[in-house]
Amino acid sequence: MHPREVLGEALRNLWTGVGRPLALAGAFALLVGGISFFDARVLVDANQKVAAWRDSGASITIVHAERSIDGAACDALAGVAGISGAGAGRTRPDGLPLPALPLGSPTFAEVTPGFARLIATAASGSATPGAATRDSLDQGGLLLSEALAKTLDRGPGTDLDTGHGRARVAGAYATPDDGRLTTLGYAALAQVPANGLFDYCWVEIWPPDPATAALARAAVAAERVSDVDVSVGQLNPTHGDHLDALALYQERPTRFAPVAAVAAGLLLGLVGVRLRRLEIASAMHAGVTRRALRAQLGIETSVWVGVGAAMAAPAIWFAVHVGNPLPAGPMAAPMAVVFATGMIATLTGALTGLELIREADLFTYFKNR
Protein backbone atom coordinates (compact mmCIF):
# COMPACT_ATOMS: atom_id res chain seq x y z
CA MET A 1 0.00 0.00 0.00
CA HIS A 2 1.06 3.54 -0.74
CA PRO A 3 1.83 5.61 2.40
CA ARG A 4 -1.02 7.96 1.49
CA GLU A 5 -3.44 5.02 1.41
CA VAL A 6 -2.16 3.75 4.76
CA LEU A 7 -2.72 7.17 6.31
CA GLY A 8 -6.17 7.49 4.75
CA GLU A 9 -7.21 4.04 6.02
CA ALA A 10 -5.99 4.87 9.53
CA LEU A 11 -7.88 8.18 9.58
CA ARG A 12 -11.05 6.56 8.28
CA ASN A 13 -10.88 3.92 10.98
CA LEU A 14 -10.46 6.60 13.62
CA TRP A 15 -13.29 8.72 12.24
CA THR A 16 -15.76 5.83 11.97
CA GLY A 17 -14.79 4.32 15.32
CA VAL A 18 -13.34 1.10 13.97
CA GLY A 19 -11.19 -0.35 16.70
CA ARG A 20 -13.01 1.58 19.48
CA PRO A 21 -10.50 4.49 19.67
CA LEU A 22 -12.54 6.55 22.13
CA ALA A 23 -13.01 3.61 24.48
CA LEU A 24 -9.30 2.84 24.33
CA ALA A 25 -8.41 6.50 24.88
CA GLY A 26 -10.63 6.51 27.96
CA ALA A 27 -8.99 3.32 29.18
CA PHE A 28 -5.53 4.89 28.70
CA ALA A 29 -6.61 7.99 30.63
CA LEU A 30 -8.00 5.81 33.40
CA LEU A 31 -5.07 3.39 33.68
CA VAL A 32 -1.93 5.39 32.88
CA GLY A 33 -3.49 8.69 33.97
CA GLY A 34 -4.63 7.07 37.21
CA ILE A 35 -1.13 5.76 37.93
CA SER A 36 0.30 9.23 37.28
CA PHE A 37 -2.40 10.85 39.44
CA PHE A 38 -1.63 8.57 42.39
CA ASP A 39 2.12 9.19 42.04
CA ALA A 40 1.49 12.94 41.92
CA ARG A 41 -0.51 12.88 45.15
CA VAL A 42 2.24 10.90 46.90
CA LEU A 43 4.77 13.50 45.72
CA VAL A 44 2.55 16.31 46.99
CA ASP A 45 2.38 14.56 50.36
CA ALA A 46 6.20 14.45 50.43
CA ASN A 47 6.29 18.16 49.54
CA GLN A 48 3.94 18.89 52.42
CA LYS A 49 6.26 17.08 54.85
CA VAL A 50 9.28 18.99 53.54
CA ALA A 51 7.48 22.34 53.72
CA ALA A 52 6.15 21.62 57.24
CA TRP A 53 9.65 20.76 58.42
CA ARG A 54 11.11 23.98 57.07
CA ASP A 55 8.16 26.19 58.06
CA SER A 56 8.45 24.97 61.66
CA GLY A 57 11.98 26.36 61.87
CA ALA A 58 13.61 22.93 62.06
CA SER A 59 16.00 24.00 59.29
CA ILE A 60 17.45 26.76 61.50
CA THR A 61 20.52 25.81 63.53
CA ILE A 62 21.34 27.94 66.56
CA VAL A 63 24.91 28.28 67.84
CA HIS A 64 24.94 29.76 71.35
CA ALA A 65 28.11 31.13 72.92
CA GLU A 66 27.50 34.04 75.31
CA ARG A 67 29.24 37.21 74.11
CA SER A 68 31.47 35.08 71.88
CA ILE A 69 29.72 35.10 68.49
CA ASP A 70 31.45 37.17 65.83
CA GLY A 71 28.55 39.11 64.30
CA ALA A 72 30.28 39.77 60.99
CA ALA A 73 31.36 36.13 60.62
CA CYS A 74 27.83 34.95 61.41
CA ASP A 75 26.22 37.23 58.82
CA ALA A 76 28.85 36.17 56.26
CA LEU A 77 27.68 32.55 56.52
CA ALA A 78 24.67 33.55 54.42
CA GLY A 79 27.00 33.60 51.42
CA VAL A 80 27.98 29.95 51.82
CA ALA A 81 26.41 27.42 49.47
CA GLY A 82 23.60 25.56 51.24
CA ILE A 83 22.97 28.37 53.75
CA SER A 84 19.98 30.52 52.88
CA GLY A 85 20.28 32.99 55.76
CA ALA A 86 22.30 33.74 58.88
CA GLY A 87 22.49 36.39 61.56
CA ALA A 88 23.53 37.06 65.14
CA GLY A 89 21.80 38.49 68.18
CA ARG A 90 22.37 39.39 71.83
CA THR A 91 19.83 39.91 74.57
CA ARG A 92 19.75 43.15 76.50
CA PRO A 93 19.19 42.32 80.20
CA ASP A 94 17.32 45.56 80.93
CA GLY A 95 14.49 44.87 78.47
CA LEU A 96 12.66 47.57 76.53
CA PRO A 97 10.44 49.90 78.60
CA LEU A 98 7.18 50.65 76.80
CA PRO A 99 4.71 53.24 78.15
CA ALA A 100 1.92 51.27 76.49
CA LEU A 101 2.85 48.25 78.67
CA PRO A 102 3.46 49.69 82.12
CA LEU A 103 3.15 46.33 83.88
CA GLY A 104 6.03 44.62 82.12
CA SER A 105 8.63 45.01 79.41
CA PRO A 106 9.14 42.58 76.54
CA THR A 107 12.45 40.90 75.91
CA PHE A 108 14.79 43.27 74.13
CA ALA A 109 17.57 42.09 71.82
CA GLU A 110 20.02 43.63 69.40
CA VAL A 111 20.35 41.75 66.12
CA THR A 112 22.44 42.03 62.99
CA PRO A 113 20.87 42.86 59.61
CA GLY A 114 21.26 39.22 58.58
CA PHE A 115 19.32 38.06 61.63
CA ALA A 116 16.53 40.55 60.94
CA ARG A 117 16.14 39.28 57.38
CA LEU A 118 16.24 35.67 58.52
CA ILE A 119 13.68 35.89 61.31
CA ALA A 120 11.33 38.03 59.20
CA THR A 121 11.17 35.59 56.29
CA ALA A 122 12.20 32.10 57.43
CA ALA A 123 10.04 29.59 59.30
CA SER A 124 6.78 30.95 57.86
CA GLY A 125 7.71 34.46 58.91
CA SER A 126 6.64 35.94 55.60
CA ALA A 127 3.09 34.65 56.20
CA THR A 128 2.76 36.64 59.44
CA PRO A 129 0.21 39.51 59.42
CA GLY A 130 2.17 42.76 59.27
CA ALA A 131 5.38 40.91 58.53
CA ALA A 132 8.50 42.95 57.91
CA THR A 133 9.61 43.09 54.28
CA ARG A 134 13.08 43.57 52.84
CA ASP A 135 12.21 47.19 52.05
CA SER A 136 10.93 47.93 55.56
CA LEU A 137 13.99 46.27 57.08
CA ASP A 138 16.29 48.35 54.88
CA GLN A 139 14.66 51.48 56.33
CA GLY A 140 15.57 50.35 59.86
CA GLY A 141 13.42 50.13 62.96
CA LEU A 142 12.24 47.63 65.53
CA LEU A 143 11.13 44.10 64.73
CA LEU A 144 8.28 42.99 66.96
CA SER A 145 7.18 39.45 67.70
CA GLU A 146 3.78 38.61 66.26
CA ALA A 147 2.19 38.57 69.72
CA LEU A 148 3.76 41.90 70.75
CA ALA A 149 2.83 43.59 67.45
CA LYS A 150 -0.77 42.48 67.94
CA THR A 151 -0.84 43.73 71.54
CA LEU A 152 0.57 47.11 70.55
CA ASP A 153 -1.39 47.24 67.28
CA ARG A 154 1.70 48.27 65.35
CA GLY A 155 2.57 47.43 61.75
CA PRO A 156 5.38 48.28 59.33
CA GLY A 157 6.10 51.99 59.09
CA THR A 158 4.31 52.99 62.33
CA ASP A 159 5.99 54.63 65.30
CA LEU A 160 6.30 53.30 68.83
CA ASP A 161 7.03 55.23 72.04
CA THR A 162 9.70 53.49 74.12
CA GLY A 163 11.63 54.32 77.25
CA HIS A 164 14.51 55.25 74.95
CA GLY A 165 12.48 57.54 72.71
CA ARG A 166 10.30 57.14 69.64
CA ALA A 167 11.21 54.24 67.34
CA ARG A 168 10.02 53.18 63.93
CA VAL A 169 8.49 49.70 63.58
CA ALA A 170 9.88 47.66 60.69
CA GLY A 171 7.28 44.92 61.06
CA ALA A 172 6.54 41.64 62.80
CA TYR A 173 8.01 38.13 62.75
CA ALA A 174 6.33 34.75 63.32
CA THR A 175 5.94 33.33 66.82
CA PRO A 176 3.56 30.37 66.45
CA ASP A 177 3.17 27.86 69.27
CA ASP A 178 4.52 24.92 67.27
CA GLY A 179 7.39 23.78 69.45
CA ARG A 180 9.99 26.35 68.44
CA LEU A 181 12.08 28.07 71.09
CA THR A 182 10.15 30.83 72.84
CA THR A 183 13.16 32.96 73.79
CA LEU A 184 12.04 35.64 71.36
CA GLY A 185 8.34 34.77 71.52
CA TYR A 186 7.46 38.13 73.11
CA ALA A 187 10.25 40.47 72.15
CA ALA A 188 11.40 43.59 70.36
CA LEU A 189 14.51 43.41 68.21
CA ALA A 190 16.66 46.40 67.34
CA GLN A 191 18.86 46.21 64.26
CA VAL A 192 22.50 47.06 64.89
CA PRO A 193 25.69 46.77 62.81
CA ALA A 194 27.25 43.30 62.70
CA ASN A 195 30.39 44.54 64.44
CA GLY A 196 31.32 43.14 67.84
CA LEU A 197 30.33 40.06 69.83
CA PHE A 198 26.89 38.52 70.21
CA ASP A 199 25.25 35.68 72.14
CA TYR A 200 23.88 33.48 69.38
CA CYS A 201 24.00 32.89 65.65
CA TRP A 202 21.01 31.57 63.71
CA VAL A 203 21.78 29.75 60.48
CA GLU A 204 19.16 28.42 58.07
CA ILE A 205 20.53 25.42 56.19
CA TRP A 206 18.58 24.45 53.10
CA PRO A 207 18.50 21.82 51.82
CA PRO A 208 19.32 19.99 55.09
CA ASP A 209 22.93 18.87 55.23
CA PRO A 210 24.85 17.87 58.39
CA ALA A 211 28.17 18.87 56.80
CA THR A 212 26.88 22.37 56.12
CA ALA A 213 25.41 22.57 59.63
CA ALA A 214 28.89 21.99 61.05
CA LEU A 215 30.01 25.25 59.42
CA ALA A 216 27.78 27.18 61.82
CA ARG A 217 30.44 26.82 64.53
CA ALA A 218 32.66 29.08 62.46
CA ALA A 219 30.63 32.00 63.83
CA VAL A 220 32.34 31.67 67.24
CA ALA A 221 35.09 34.28 67.53
CA ALA A 222 38.50 32.62 67.18
CA GLU A 223 39.89 34.23 70.32
CA ARG A 224 36.94 32.96 72.38
CA VAL A 225 36.73 29.33 71.19
CA SER A 226 38.76 27.90 74.07
CA ASP A 227 37.18 30.06 76.79
CA VAL A 228 33.44 29.61 76.28
CA ASP A 229 30.84 26.86 76.27
CA VAL A 230 29.38 26.44 72.81
CA SER A 231 26.01 24.75 72.32
CA VAL A 232 24.34 23.88 69.03
CA GLY A 233 20.64 23.16 68.60
CA GLN A 234 17.57 23.76 66.45
CA LEU A 235 15.02 26.53 66.54
CA ASN A 236 12.36 23.79 66.54
CA PRO A 237 13.42 20.22 67.41
CA THR A 238 9.91 18.74 67.48
CA HIS A 239 10.12 17.40 63.90
CA GLY A 240 13.46 15.68 64.38
CA ASP A 241 17.01 16.84 63.91
CA HIS A 242 17.31 15.76 60.29
CA LEU A 243 15.14 15.58 57.19
CA ASP A 244 16.19 13.32 54.33
CA ALA A 245 14.12 15.00 51.63
CA LEU A 246 15.79 12.96 48.89
CA ALA A 247 14.73 9.71 50.56
CA LEU A 248 11.12 10.90 50.73
CA TYR A 249 11.09 11.05 46.94
CA GLN A 250 13.37 8.16 46.06
CA GLU A 251 11.72 5.72 48.51
CA ARG A 252 8.11 6.75 47.98
CA PRO A 253 5.69 3.82 47.53
CA THR A 254 4.85 4.95 43.99
CA ARG A 255 8.45 5.10 42.77
CA PHE A 256 7.70 2.17 40.44
CA ALA A 257 4.87 4.06 38.74
CA PRO A 258 6.68 3.94 35.34
CA VAL A 259 6.85 0.14 35.61
CA ALA A 260 3.12 0.01 36.33
CA ALA A 261 2.51 2.32 33.38
CA VAL A 262 4.50 -0.01 31.12
CA ALA A 263 2.45 -3.01 32.25
CA ALA A 264 -0.83 -1.12 31.76
CA GLY A 265 0.26 0.18 28.35
CA LEU A 266 1.36 -3.21 27.08
CA LEU A 267 -1.89 -4.81 28.18
CA LEU A 268 -3.99 -2.02 26.67
CA GLY A 269 -2.14 -2.18 23.34
CA LEU A 270 -2.44 -5.96 23.13
CA VAL A 271 -6.14 -5.96 23.97
CA GLY A 272 -6.86 -3.16 21.50
CA VAL A 273 -5.35 -5.16 18.64
CA ARG A 274 -6.70 -8.57 19.72
CA LEU A 275 -10.22 -7.14 19.53
CA ARG A 276 -9.55 -6.51 15.81
CA ARG A 277 -7.89 -9.81 14.97
CA LEU A 278 -10.60 -10.82 12.48
CA GLU A 279 -10.35 -7.47 10.68
CA ILE A 280 -6.55 -7.63 10.58
CA ALA A 281 -6.40 -11.24 9.41
CA SER A 282 -8.94 -10.38 6.69
CA ALA A 283 -6.73 -7.50 5.56
CA MET A 284 -3.76 -9.88 5.37
CA HIS A 285 -5.86 -12.31 3.34
CA ALA A 286 -6.71 -9.46 0.95
CA GLY A 287 -3.01 -8.81 0.36
CA VAL A 288 -2.23 -6.00 2.82
CA THR A 289 1.36 -6.39 3.99
CA ARG A 290 2.38 -6.51 7.63
CA ARG A 291 4.52 -3.43 7.02
CA ALA A 292 1.46 -1.44 5.95
CA LEU A 293 -0.57 -2.81 8.90
CA ARG A 294 2.21 -1.81 11.32
CA ALA A 295 2.14 1.74 9.97
CA GLN A 296 -1.66 1.89 10.07
CA LEU A 297 -1.94 0.54 13.64
CA GLY A 298 0.94 2.77 14.72
CA ILE A 299 -0.92 5.86 13.49
CA GLU A 300 -4.23 4.82 15.02
CA THR A 301 -2.69 3.85 18.36
CA SER A 302 -0.64 7.06 18.57
CA VAL A 303 -3.76 9.15 17.98
CA TRP A 304 -5.96 7.53 20.62
CA VAL A 305 -3.09 7.41 23.10
CA GLY A 306 -2.61 11.15 22.59
CA VAL A 307 -6.33 11.73 23.09
CA GLY A 308 -6.19 9.66 26.27
CA ALA A 309 -3.27 11.71 27.58
CA ALA A 310 -5.21 14.91 26.86
CA MET A 311 -8.22 13.49 28.71
CA ALA A 312 -6.05 12.78 31.76
CA ALA A 313 -4.28 16.17 31.71
CA PRO A 314 -6.84 18.12 33.82
CA ALA A 315 -6.77 15.49 36.55
CA ILE A 316 -2.96 15.52 36.59
CA TRP A 317 -2.94 19.32 36.79
CA PHE A 318 -5.30 19.07 39.76
CA ALA A 319 -3.11 16.42 41.39
CA VAL A 320 0.14 18.41 41.20
CA HIS A 321 -1.30 21.79 42.23
CA VAL A 322 -3.97 21.24 44.88
CA GLY A 323 -2.45 21.19 48.36
CA ASN A 324 1.09 21.46 47.00
CA PRO A 325 3.10 23.94 49.10
CA LEU A 326 6.09 23.86 46.73
CA PRO A 327 6.42 24.80 43.04
CA ALA A 328 4.82 22.19 40.80
CA GLY A 329 7.48 22.51 38.08
CA PRO A 330 9.88 19.84 39.44
CA MET A 331 7.01 17.34 39.40
CA ALA A 332 6.75 17.58 35.62
CA ALA A 333 9.67 15.17 35.13
CA PRO A 334 8.23 12.15 37.00
CA MET A 335 4.79 12.77 35.49
CA ALA A 336 6.33 12.94 32.00
CA VAL A 337 8.23 9.70 32.59
CA VAL A 338 5.03 7.87 33.56
CA PHE A 339 3.17 9.12 30.50
CA ALA A 340 6.09 8.56 28.12
CA THR A 341 6.64 4.99 29.27
CA GLY A 342 2.90 4.33 29.16
CA MET A 343 2.63 5.68 25.61
CA ILE A 344 5.63 3.75 24.32
CA ALA A 345 4.44 0.56 26.03
CA THR A 346 0.96 0.93 24.52
CA LEU A 347 2.37 1.30 21.02
CA THR A 348 4.70 -1.65 21.64
CA GLY A 349 1.79 -3.74 22.89
CA ALA A 350 -0.25 -2.92 19.78
CA LEU A 351 2.57 -3.85 17.40
CA THR A 352 3.30 -7.00 19.39
CA GLY A 353 -0.36 -7.95 19.19
CA LEU A 354 -0.20 -7.53 15.42
CA GLU A 355 2.72 -9.97 15.18
CA LEU A 356 0.67 -12.57 17.08
CA ILE A 357 -2.12 -12.47 14.49
CA ARG A 358 -1.77 -14.93 11.58
CA GLU A 359 -3.61 -15.00 8.31
CA ALA A 360 -3.86 -18.81 8.58
CA ASP A 361 -6.11 -18.40 11.64
CA LEU A 362 -8.66 -16.27 9.75
CA PHE A 363 -11.42 -18.89 9.85
CA THR A 364 -10.72 -19.64 13.52
CA TYR A 365 -11.13 -15.93 14.31
CA PHE A 366 -14.34 -15.92 12.24
CA LYS A 367 -15.82 -18.85 14.16
CA ASN A 368 -14.86 -17.33 17.54
CA ARG A 369 -15.98 -13.80 16.74
C-alpha positions in Angstrom: 0.0 0.0 0.0 1.1 3.5 -0.7 1.8 5.6 2.4 -1.0 8.0 1.5 -3.4 5.0 1.4 -2.2 3.8 4.8 -2.7 7.2 6.3 -6.2 7.5 4.8 -7.2 4.0 6.0 -6.0 4.9 9.5 -7.9 8.2 9.6 -11.1 6.6 8.3 -10.9 3.9 11.0 -10.5 6.6 13.6 -13.3 8.7 12.2 -15.8 5.8 12.0 -14.8 4.3 15.3 -13.3 1.1 14.0 -11.2 -0.4 16.7 -13.0 1.6 19.5 -10.5 4.5 19.7 -12.5 6.6 22.1 -13.0 3.6 24.5 -9.3 2.8 24.3 -8.4 6.5 24.9 -10.6 6.5 28.0 -9.0 3.3 29.2 -5.5 4.9 28.7 -6.6 8.0 30.6 -8.0 5.8 33.4 -5.1 3.4 33.7 -1.9 5.4 32.9 -3.5 8.7 34.0 -4.6 7.1 37.2 -1.1 5.8 37.9 0.3 9.2 37.3 -2.4 10.8 39.4 -1.6 8.6 42.4 2.1 9.2 42.0 1.5 12.9 41.9 -0.5 12.9 45.2 2.2 10.9 46.9 4.8 13.5 45.7 2.5 16.3 47.0 2.4 14.6 50.4 6.2 14.5 50.4 6.3 18.2 49.5 3.9 18.9 52.4 6.3 17.1 54.8 9.3 19.0 53.5 7.5 22.3 53.7 6.2 21.6 57.2 9.7 20.8 58.4 11.1 24.0 57.1 8.2 26.2 58.1 8.5 25.0 61.7 12.0 26.4 61.9 13.6 22.9 62.1 16.0 24.0 59.3 17.5 26.8 61.5 20.5 25.8 63.5 21.3 27.9 66.6 24.9 28.3 67.8 24.9 29.8 71.4 28.1 31.1 72.9 27.5 34.0 75.3 29.2 37.2 74.1 31.5 35.1 71.9 29.7 35.1 68.5 31.5 37.2 65.8 28.6 39.1 64.3 30.3 39.8 61.0 31.4 36.1 60.6 27.8 35.0 61.4 26.2 37.2 58.8 28.8 36.2 56.3 27.7 32.6 56.5 24.7 33.6 54.4 27.0 33.6 51.4 28.0 29.9 51.8 26.4 27.4 49.5 23.6 25.6 51.2 23.0 28.4 53.7 20.0 30.5 52.9 20.3 33.0 55.8 22.3 33.7 58.9 22.5 36.4 61.6 23.5 37.1 65.1 21.8 38.5 68.2 22.4 39.4 71.8 19.8 39.9 74.6 19.8 43.2 76.5 19.2 42.3 80.2 17.3 45.6 80.9 14.5 44.9 78.5 12.7 47.6 76.5 10.4 49.9 78.6 7.2 50.7 76.8 4.7 53.2 78.1 1.9 51.3 76.5 2.8 48.3 78.7 3.5 49.7 82.1 3.1 46.3 83.9 6.0 44.6 82.1 8.6 45.0 79.4 9.1 42.6 76.5 12.4 40.9 75.9 14.8 43.3 74.1 17.6 42.1 71.8 20.0 43.6 69.4 20.3 41.7 66.1 22.4 42.0 63.0 20.9 42.9 59.6 21.3 39.2 58.6 19.3 38.1 61.6 16.5 40.6 60.9 16.1 39.3 57.4 16.2 35.7 58.5 13.7 35.9 61.3 11.3 38.0 59.2 11.2 35.6 56.3 12.2 32.1 57.4 10.0 29.6 59.3 6.8 30.9 57.9 7.7 34.5 58.9 6.6 35.9 55.6 3.1 34.7 56.2 2.8 36.6 59.4 0.2 39.5 59.4 2.2 42.8 59.3 5.4 40.9 58.5 8.5 42.9 57.9 9.6 43.1 54.3 13.1 43.6 52.8 12.2 47.2 52.0 10.9 47.9 55.6 14.0 46.3 57.1 16.3 48.4 54.9 14.7 51.5 56.3 15.6 50.4 59.9 13.4 50.1 63.0 12.2 47.6 65.5 11.1 44.1 64.7 8.3 43.0 67.0 7.2 39.5 67.7 3.8 38.6 66.3 2.2 38.6 69.7 3.8 41.9 70.7 2.8 43.6 67.5 -0.8 42.5 67.9 -0.8 43.7 71.5 0.6 47.1 70.6 -1.4 47.2 67.3 1.7 48.3 65.3 2.6 47.4 61.7 5.4 48.3 59.3 6.1 52.0 59.1 4.3 53.0 62.3 6.0 54.6 65.3 6.3 53.3 68.8 7.0 55.2 72.0 9.7 53.5 74.1 11.6 54.3 77.2 14.5 55.2 75.0 12.5 57.5 72.7 10.3 57.1 69.6 11.2 54.2 67.3 10.0 53.2 63.9 8.5 49.7 63.6 9.9 47.7 60.7 7.3 44.9 61.1 6.5 41.6 62.8 8.0 38.1 62.7 6.3 34.8 63.3 5.9 33.3 66.8 3.6 30.4 66.5 3.2 27.9 69.3 4.5 24.9 67.3 7.4 23.8 69.4 10.0 26.4 68.4 12.1 28.1 71.1 10.1 30.8 72.8 13.2 33.0 73.8 12.0 35.6 71.4 8.3 34.8 71.5 7.5 38.1 73.1 10.2 40.5 72.2 11.4 43.6 70.4 14.5 43.4 68.2 16.7 46.4 67.3 18.9 46.2 64.3 22.5 47.1 64.9 25.7 46.8 62.8 27.2 43.3 62.7 30.4 44.5 64.4 31.3 43.1 67.8 30.3 40.1 69.8 26.9 38.5 70.2 25.3 35.7 72.1 23.9 33.5 69.4 24.0 32.9 65.7 21.0 31.6 63.7 21.8 29.8 60.5 19.2 28.4 58.1 20.5 25.4 56.2 18.6 24.5 53.1 18.5 21.8 51.8 19.3 20.0 55.1 22.9 18.9 55.2 24.9 17.9 58.4 28.2 18.9 56.8 26.9 22.4 56.1 25.4 22.6 59.6 28.9 22.0 61.1 30.0 25.3 59.4 27.8 27.2 61.8 30.4 26.8 64.5 32.7 29.1 62.5 30.6 32.0 63.8 32.3 31.7 67.2 35.1 34.3 67.5 38.5 32.6 67.2 39.9 34.2 70.3 36.9 33.0 72.4 36.7 29.3 71.2 38.8 27.9 74.1 37.2 30.1 76.8 33.4 29.6 76.3 30.8 26.9 76.3 29.4 26.4 72.8 26.0 24.7 72.3 24.3 23.9 69.0 20.6 23.2 68.6 17.6 23.8 66.4 15.0 26.5 66.5 12.4 23.8 66.5 13.4 20.2 67.4 9.9 18.7 67.5 10.1 17.4 63.9 13.5 15.7 64.4 17.0 16.8 63.9 17.3 15.8 60.3 15.1 15.6 57.2 16.2 13.3 54.3 14.1 15.0 51.6 15.8 13.0 48.9 14.7 9.7 50.6 11.1 10.9 50.7 11.1 11.1 46.9 13.4 8.2 46.1 11.7 5.7 48.5 8.1 6.7 48.0 5.7 3.8 47.5 4.9 4.9 44.0 8.4 5.1 42.8 7.7 2.2 40.4 4.9 4.1 38.7 6.7 3.9 35.3 6.8 0.1 35.6 3.1 0.0 36.3 2.5 2.3 33.4 4.5 0.0 31.1 2.4 -3.0 32.2 -0.8 -1.1 31.8 0.3 0.2 28.4 1.4 -3.2 27.1 -1.9 -4.8 28.2 -4.0 -2.0 26.7 -2.1 -2.2 23.3 -2.4 -6.0 23.1 -6.1 -6.0 24.0 -6.9 -3.2 21.5 -5.3 -5.2 18.6 -6.7 -8.6 19.7 -10.2 -7.1 19.5 -9.5 -6.5 15.8 -7.9 -9.8 15.0 -10.6 -10.8 12.5 -10.3 -7.5 10.7 -6.6 -7.6 10.6 -6.4 -11.2 9.4 -8.9 -10.4 6.7 -6.7 -7.5 5.6 -3.8 -9.9 5.4 -5.9 -12.3 3.3 -6.7 -9.5 1.0 -3.0 -8.8 0.4 -2.2 -6.0 2.8 1.4 -6.4 4.0 2.4 -6.5 7.6 4.5 -3.4 7.0 1.5 -1.4 5.9 -0.6 -2.8 8.9 2.2 -1.8 11.3 2.1 1.7 10.0 -1.7 1.9 10.1 -1.9 0.5 13.6 0.9 2.8 14.7 -0.9 5.9 13.5 -4.2 4.8 15.0 -2.7 3.9 18.4 -0.6 7.1 18.6 -3.8 9.2 18.0 -6.0 7.5 20.6 -3.1 7.4 23.1 -2.6 11.1 22.6 -6.3 11.7 23.1 -6.2 9.7 26.3 -3.3 11.7 27.6 -5.2 14.9 26.9 -8.2 13.5 28.7 -6.1 12.8 31.8 -4.3 16.2 31.7 -6.8 18.1 33.8 -6.8 15.5 36.6 -3.0 15.5 36.6 -2.9 19.3 36.8 -5.3 19.1 39.8 -3.1 16.4 41.4 0.1 18.4 41.2 -1.3 21.8 42.2 -4.0 21.2 44.9 -2.4 21.2 48.4 1.1 21.5 47.0 3.1 23.9 49.1 6.1 23.9 46.7 6.4 24.8 43.0 4.8 22.2 40.8 7.5 22.5 38.1 9.9 19.8 39.4 7.0 17.3 39.4 6.8 17.6 35.6 9.7 15.2 35.1 8.2 12.2 37.0 4.8 12.8 35.5 6.3 12.9 32.0 8.2 9.7 32.6 5.0 7.9 33.6 3.2 9.1 30.5 6.1 8.6 28.1 6.6 5.0 29.3 2.9 4.3 29.2 2.6 5.7 25.6 5.6 3.7 24.3 4.4 0.6 26.0 1.0 0.9 24.5 2.4 1.3 21.0 4.7 -1.7 21.6 1.8 -3.7 22.9 -0.2 -2.9 19.8 2.6 -3.9 17.4 3.3 -7.0 19.4 -0.4 -7.9 19.2 -0.2 -7.5 15.4 2.7 -10.0 15.2 0.7 -12.6 17.1 -2.1 -12.5 14.5 -1.8 -14.9 11.6 -3.6 -15.0 8.3 -3.9 -18.8 8.6 -6.1 -18.4 11.6 -8.7 -16.3 9.8 -11.4 -18.9 9.8 -10.7 -19.6 13.5 -11.1 -15.9 14.3 -14.3 -15.9 12.2 -15.8 -18.8 14.2 -14.9 -17.3 17.5 -16.0 -13.8 16.7 
